[in-house]
Amino acid sequence: MANIIKQGFQEKLIELGVEELLTTKSISIYAMKCRKYGQVLSSIREVGLIEAPVVAPLKKGKGYLLLDGHLRIMALKELGVERVSCLISTDDETYTYNKYINRLSAIQEHRMIMKAIQSGVSEEKLARALNLDISTIRNKKCLLEGICPEAVELLKDKSVPEPVFRVLKKMKAPRQINAAMLMNDQNKFTSSYAKALLDATPANQLVNKGRPKKETPAILARQARLEEESLALSREIGSLKEQYGTAMIDMTSMQAYLKSLLGNEAVAKYLRELHGPIHDKFKEIAELDFFRLKNME
């Protein structure tokens, strides 16, 4: 018999009073002055609320607990909106929602902007909605002009700063692909690393052969050494990834066991009362995000 998959959310949204929602964390005055909050506020003001906040009904008593969407709720309050449609979760574990969020990469942001423009949204309205200067919108719109599709595919889900793409545009397509592969292998997507790869690129692999460079024997030797070291490091990283994959499987299995263990209230209570430090360490391991740690430089 097939396993029944538990539904994570109720099928219908429910309209609730903004002031009635019980928050699970406080928003500091500094957070309300940051760029992200300004973008949320501008987006709601221009196009309305796009993503519904996530709430869960309180187990004891009446009311709803806000699990995800604290900045959106703060923005709604600032704009004087009194009621909001919410997504009802069947799970009240607040860490679950933020744990698996993937921030938009530069390429994903570019595609989102292009889709909006093709749908008839003006650059000016996008700039207001995202709280950005219109020149920034235009730069994001032109982000991939001159980048070959293969390099785009390699970098599409990576956190690559926009200046890196400006460096890649100075290279011909084969070199762009090679540079993107080296960045992936070394998990290094900084503009300084991209510029180092550009400096090591032969003139015949540059667009318009780049600026004339004085190629002394010392410079040529340094370029050859950088290429050799990069290739050797890529091979070493490939070997480490195989070993790391096995370790990740073991760690994920261990984490799943600890989650199951702490999910048993009787066991969790016993550990809390008689073995507090062990309980806290188990809880810390159970809530670790191994995939985020893996992608950290």
KEGUDO-807923 format. One line per 2 residues: number of its first residue (from 1); for each residue y, x, z of C-alpha. Coordinates in nm, 4 decimals. Layout:
BEGIN
NUM> Y/X/Z  ...
This chain:
BEGIN
1> 0.0000/0.0000/0.0000  0.3368/0.1417/-0.1027
3> 0.5772/0.2373/0.1739  0.8641/-0.0070/0.2239
5> 1.1976/0.1670/0.1867  1.4477/0.0568/0.4461
7> 1.7703/-0.0710/0.2979  2.0627/0.1383/0.4192
9> 2.3363/-0.1212/0.3640  2.3773/-0.4954/0.3538
11> 2.4178/-0.6316/0.0024  2.7527/-0.8040/0.0588
13> 3.0843/-0.6651/0.1784  3.2455/-0.8278/0.4804
15> 3.6183/-0.8687/0.5378  3.7355/-0.7444/0.8771
17> 4.0668/-0.6977/1.0543  4.1857/-0.3382/1.0328
19> 4.2946/-0.3382/1.3972  3.9559/-0.4728/1.5090
21> 3.7559/-0.1695/1.3908  3.6452/0.0692/1.6656
23> 3.6930/0.4271/1.5489  3.4433/0.7044/1.6234
25> 3.6994/0.9845/1.6083  4.0735/1.0235/1.6469
27> 4.3009/1.1394/1.3655  4.5484/1.4048/1.4773
29> 4.9122/1.4131/1.3737  4.8338/1.7305/1.1785
31> 4.5657/1.5537/0.9732  4.8158/1.2845/0.8797
33> 5.0491/1.5522/0.7433  4.7852/1.7224/0.5289
35> 4.7577/1.6911/0.1525  4.4334/1.4935/0.1660
37> 4.5882/1.2158/0.3736  4.8874/1.2058/0.1385
39> 4.6514/1.1612/-0.1575  4.4639/0.8808/0.0173
41> 4.7911/0.7075/0.1031  4.9303/0.7431/-0.2513
43> 4.6049/0.6279/-0.4110  4.5893/0.3095/-0.2018
45> 4.9569/0.2390/-0.2655  4.9180/0.2785/-0.6449
47> 4.5732/0.1388/-0.7278  4.4446/-0.0161/-0.4045
49> 4.1417/0.0757/-0.1961  3.8617/0.2038/-0.4215
51> 3.5886/0.3002/-0.1733  3.5097/0.0549/0.1049
53> 3.4934/0.1934/0.4622  3.1463/0.2002/0.6196
55> 3.0953/0.0129/0.9475  2.8049/-0.0822/1.1717
57> 2.7842/-0.3808/1.4092  2.7866/-0.2886/1.7763
59> 2.4443/-0.3214/1.9362  2.5938/-0.4646/2.2532
61> 2.8811/-0.7059/2.2295  3.0916/-0.8125/1.9366
63> 3.2782/-0.5906/1.6967  3.2194/-0.3193/1.4390
65> 3.2094/0.0579/1.4672  3.3848/0.2562/1.1919
67> 3.1433/0.5210/1.0642  3.3189/0.6511/0.7550
69> 3.6732/0.6016/0.6228  3.9028/0.6946/0.9118
71> 4.1772/0.8314/0.6843  4.1592/0.5198/0.4666
73> 4.1969/0.2952/0.7698  4.4933/0.5004/0.8969
75> 4.6564/0.4712/0.5535  4.5987/0.0943/0.5466
77> 4.7628/0.0631/0.8875  5.0599/0.2680/0.7701
79> 5.0944/0.0445/0.4624  5.0782/-0.2696/0.6757
81> 4.7470/-0.3978/0.5359  4.5822/-0.6228/0.7936
83> 4.2337/-0.6903/0.6495  3.9857/-0.4781/0.4543
85> 3.6463/-0.5320/0.2871  3.3822/-0.3118/0.4522
87> 3.0323/-0.1957/0.3681  2.7900/-0.2844/0.6485
89> 2.5434/-0.0117/0.7388  2.2067/-0.0765/0.8981
91> 2.2246/0.2677/1.0644  2.4892/0.3669/1.3177
93> 2.4375/0.7450/1.2928  2.7879/0.8619/1.2051
95> 2.6913/1.2181/1.1137  2.4727/1.0922/0.8274
97> 2.7635/0.9926/0.6048  2.9695/1.3087/0.6148
99> 2.6640/1.5330/0.6065  2.5693/1.4739/0.2450
101> 2.9145/1.4485/0.0869  2.9697/1.6811/-0.2074
103> 3.3336/1.7519/-0.2701  3.4528/1.7154/-0.6299
105> 3.4267/2.0388/-0.8259  3.7113/2.1354/-1.0602
107> 3.5029/2.0275/-1.3608  3.4137/1.6921/-1.2042
109> 3.7810/1.6363/-1.1204  3.8749/1.7194/-1.4803
111> 3.6232/1.4665/-1.6128  3.7442/1.2014/-1.3696
113> 4.1038/1.2516/-1.4864  4.0014/1.2449/-1.8541
115> 3.8060/0.9229/-1.8009  4.1049/0.7617/-1.6298
117> 4.3407/0.8675/-1.9107  4.0986/0.7403/-2.1771
119> 4.0863/0.4096/-1.9898  4.4618/0.3736/-2.0306
121> 4.5921/0.5145/-1.7016  4.9091/0.7152/-1.7663
123> 4.9528/1.0737/-1.6464  5.2501/0.9598/-1.4391
125> 5.0463/0.6932/-1.2576  4.7630/0.9392/-1.1948
127> 5.0095/1.1877/-1.0495  5.1452/0.9215/-0.8129
129> 4.7958/0.8017/-0.7168  4.6720/1.1539/-0.6398
131> 5.0028/1.2667/-0.4873  5.0233/1.5555/-0.7360
133> 5.2909/1.6930/-0.9646  5.2502/1.5738/-1.3259
135> 5.2233/1.9363/-1.4439  4.9184/1.9755/-1.2165
137> 4.7599/1.6687/-1.3762  4.8196/1.8178/-1.7207
139> 4.6699/2.1519/-1.6159  4.3596/1.9754/-1.4840
141> 4.3425/1.7746/-1.8065  4.3353/2.0949/-2.0167
143> 4.1027/2.2795/-1.7785  3.8061/2.3152/-2.0157
145> 3.9894/2.3795/-2.3407  3.8487/2.7077/-2.4704
147> 3.5439/2.7043/-2.2394  3.2080/2.6820/-2.4175
149> 2.9727/2.3902/-2.3231  2.7016/2.6256/-2.1921
151> 2.9406/2.7869/-1.9408  3.0652/2.4412/-1.8377
153> 2.7064/2.3326/-1.7727  2.6432/2.6389/-1.5545
155> 2.9544/2.5791/-1.3440  2.9794/2.1997/-1.3446
157> 2.8713/2.1452/-0.9829  3.0098/2.4674/-0.8349
159> 3.3244/2.5082/-0.6283  3.5150/2.7111/-0.8861
161> 3.8929/2.7602/-0.8455  4.1003/2.6644/-1.1494
163> 4.2316/3.0231/-1.2058  3.8734/3.1288/-1.2845
165> 3.8741/2.9080/-1.5937  4.1968/3.0698/-1.7122
167> 4.0192/3.4070/-1.6905  3.7103/3.2777/-1.8743
169> 3.9271/3.1511/-2.1603  4.0116/3.5133/-2.2416
171> 3.6427/3.5791/-2.3167  3.4341/3.4796/-2.6153
173> 3.1571/3.2220/-2.5632  2.8605/3.4628/-2.5121
175> 3.0576/3.6576/-2.2518  3.1652/3.3337/-2.0797
177> 2.7988/3.2388/-2.0433  2.7094/3.5842/-1.9115
179> 2.9970/3.5741/-1.6609  2.8997/3.2238/-1.5431
181> 2.5387/3.3396/-1.4915  2.6550/3.6395/-1.2877
183> 2.8749/3.4131/-1.0723  2.5814/3.1800/-1.0102
185> 2.3392/3.4619/-0.9315  2.5764/3.6140/-0.6785
187> 2.7185/3.2802/-0.5556  3.0607/3.4305/-0.6080
189> 3.3231/3.2127/-0.7791  3.6508/3.3786/-0.6807
191> 3.9265/3.4564/-0.9296  3.9220/3.8230/-0.8217
193> 3.5537/3.8494/-0.9172  3.6223/3.6758/-1.2495
195> 3.9024/3.9267/-1.3169  3.6644/4.2137/-1.2362
197> 3.4206/4.0753/-1.4940  3.7078/4.0435/-1.7418
199> 3.8045/4.4079/-1.6848  3.4432/4.5089/-1.7549
201> 3.4302/4.3079/-2.0781  3.4283/4.5128/-2.4023
203> 3.7183/4.4416/-2.6375  3.4876/4.2897/-2.9012
205> 3.3859/4.0170/-2.6498  3.7446/3.9153/-2.5755
207> 3.9426/3.6449/-2.7530  4.1767/3.8207/-2.9992
209> 4.0339/4.1446/-2.8529  4.2693/4.1001/-2.5570
211> 4.5480/4.3428/-2.4856  4.4994/4.6949/-2.6157
213> 4.3427/4.9015/-2.3388  4.3294/5.2737/-2.2991
215> 3.9549/5.3383/-2.2834  3.9134/5.6798/-2.1269
217> 3.5648/5.8169/-2.0519  3.6204/5.7370/-1.6828
219> 3.7076/5.3704/-1.7590  3.4068/5.3312/-1.9915
221> 3.1781/5.4843/-1.7274  3.3162/5.2464/-1.4619
223> 3.2589/4.9451/-1.6875  2.9013/5.0517/-1.7623
225> 2.8344/5.1069/-1.3901  2.9711/4.7606/-1.3025
227> 2.7451/4.5981/-1.5625  2.4387/4.7896/-1.4378
229> 2.5131/4.7067/-1.0737  2.5669/4.3389/-1.1575
231> 2.2368/4.3135/-1.3440  2.0485/4.4993/-1.0678
233> 2.2038/4.2747/-0.8035  2.1095/3.9660/-1.0048
235> 1.7448/4.0772/-1.0161  1.7486/4.1484/-0.6413
237> 1.9028/3.8083/-0.5670  1.6364/3.6397/-0.7808
239> 1.3652/3.7999/-0.5660  1.5427/3.7018/-0.2433
241> 1.5783/3.3418/-0.3641  1.1985/3.3128/-0.3951
243> 1.1529/3.4330/-0.0359  1.4409/3.2164/0.0835
245> 1.2865/2.9070/-0.0785  0.9714/2.9429/0.1321
247> 1.1772/2.9903/0.4482  1.3844/2.6821/0.3644
249> 1.0689/2.4685/0.3352  0.9526/2.5879/0.6795
251> 1.2948/2.5259/0.8359  1.3253/2.1793/0.6796
253> 0.9788/2.0828/0.8071  1.0679/2.2070/1.1553
255> 1.3936/2.0111/1.1473  1.2135/1.6913/1.0414
257> 0.9723/1.7326/1.3345  1.2580/1.7808/1.5844
259> 1.4377/1.4734/1.4478  1.1196/1.2727/1.4952
261> 1.0776/1.4130/1.8449  1.4339/1.3291/1.9513
263> 1.4019/0.9894/1.7862  1.1477/0.9006/2.0559
265> 1.3742/0.7785/2.3354  1.1200/0.8505/2.6086
267> 1.0818/1.2123/2.4956  1.4555/1.2540/2.4437
269> 1.5291/1.1168/2.7930  1.2696/1.3480/2.9496
271> 1.4238/1.6524/2.7780  1.7805/1.5491/2.8635
273> 1.7046/1.4999/3.2333  1.4650/1.7885/3.2991
275> 1.5293/2.0410/3.0219  1.8938/1.9946/2.9244
277> 1.9454/2.3290/2.7435  1.6284/2.2794/2.5364
279> 1.7341/1.9248/2.4453  2.0790/2.0465/2.3365
281> 1.9310/2.3263/2.1244  1.6815/2.0892/1.9601
283> 1.9665/1.8472/1.8856  2.1772/2.1273/1.7382
285> 1.8927/2.2353/1.5054  1.8168/1.8747/1.4077
287> 2.1772/1.8213/1.2950  2.2134/2.1500/1.1067
289> 2.2933/2.1131/0.7358  2.0762/2.3871/0.5835
291> 2.1904/2.3082/0.2309  2.5570/2.3548/0.3232
293> 2.4733/2.6823/0.4967  2.2824/2.7963/0.1898
295> 2.5888/2.7484/-0.0312  2.8320/2.9252/0.2030
297> 2.9460/3.2643/0.0875
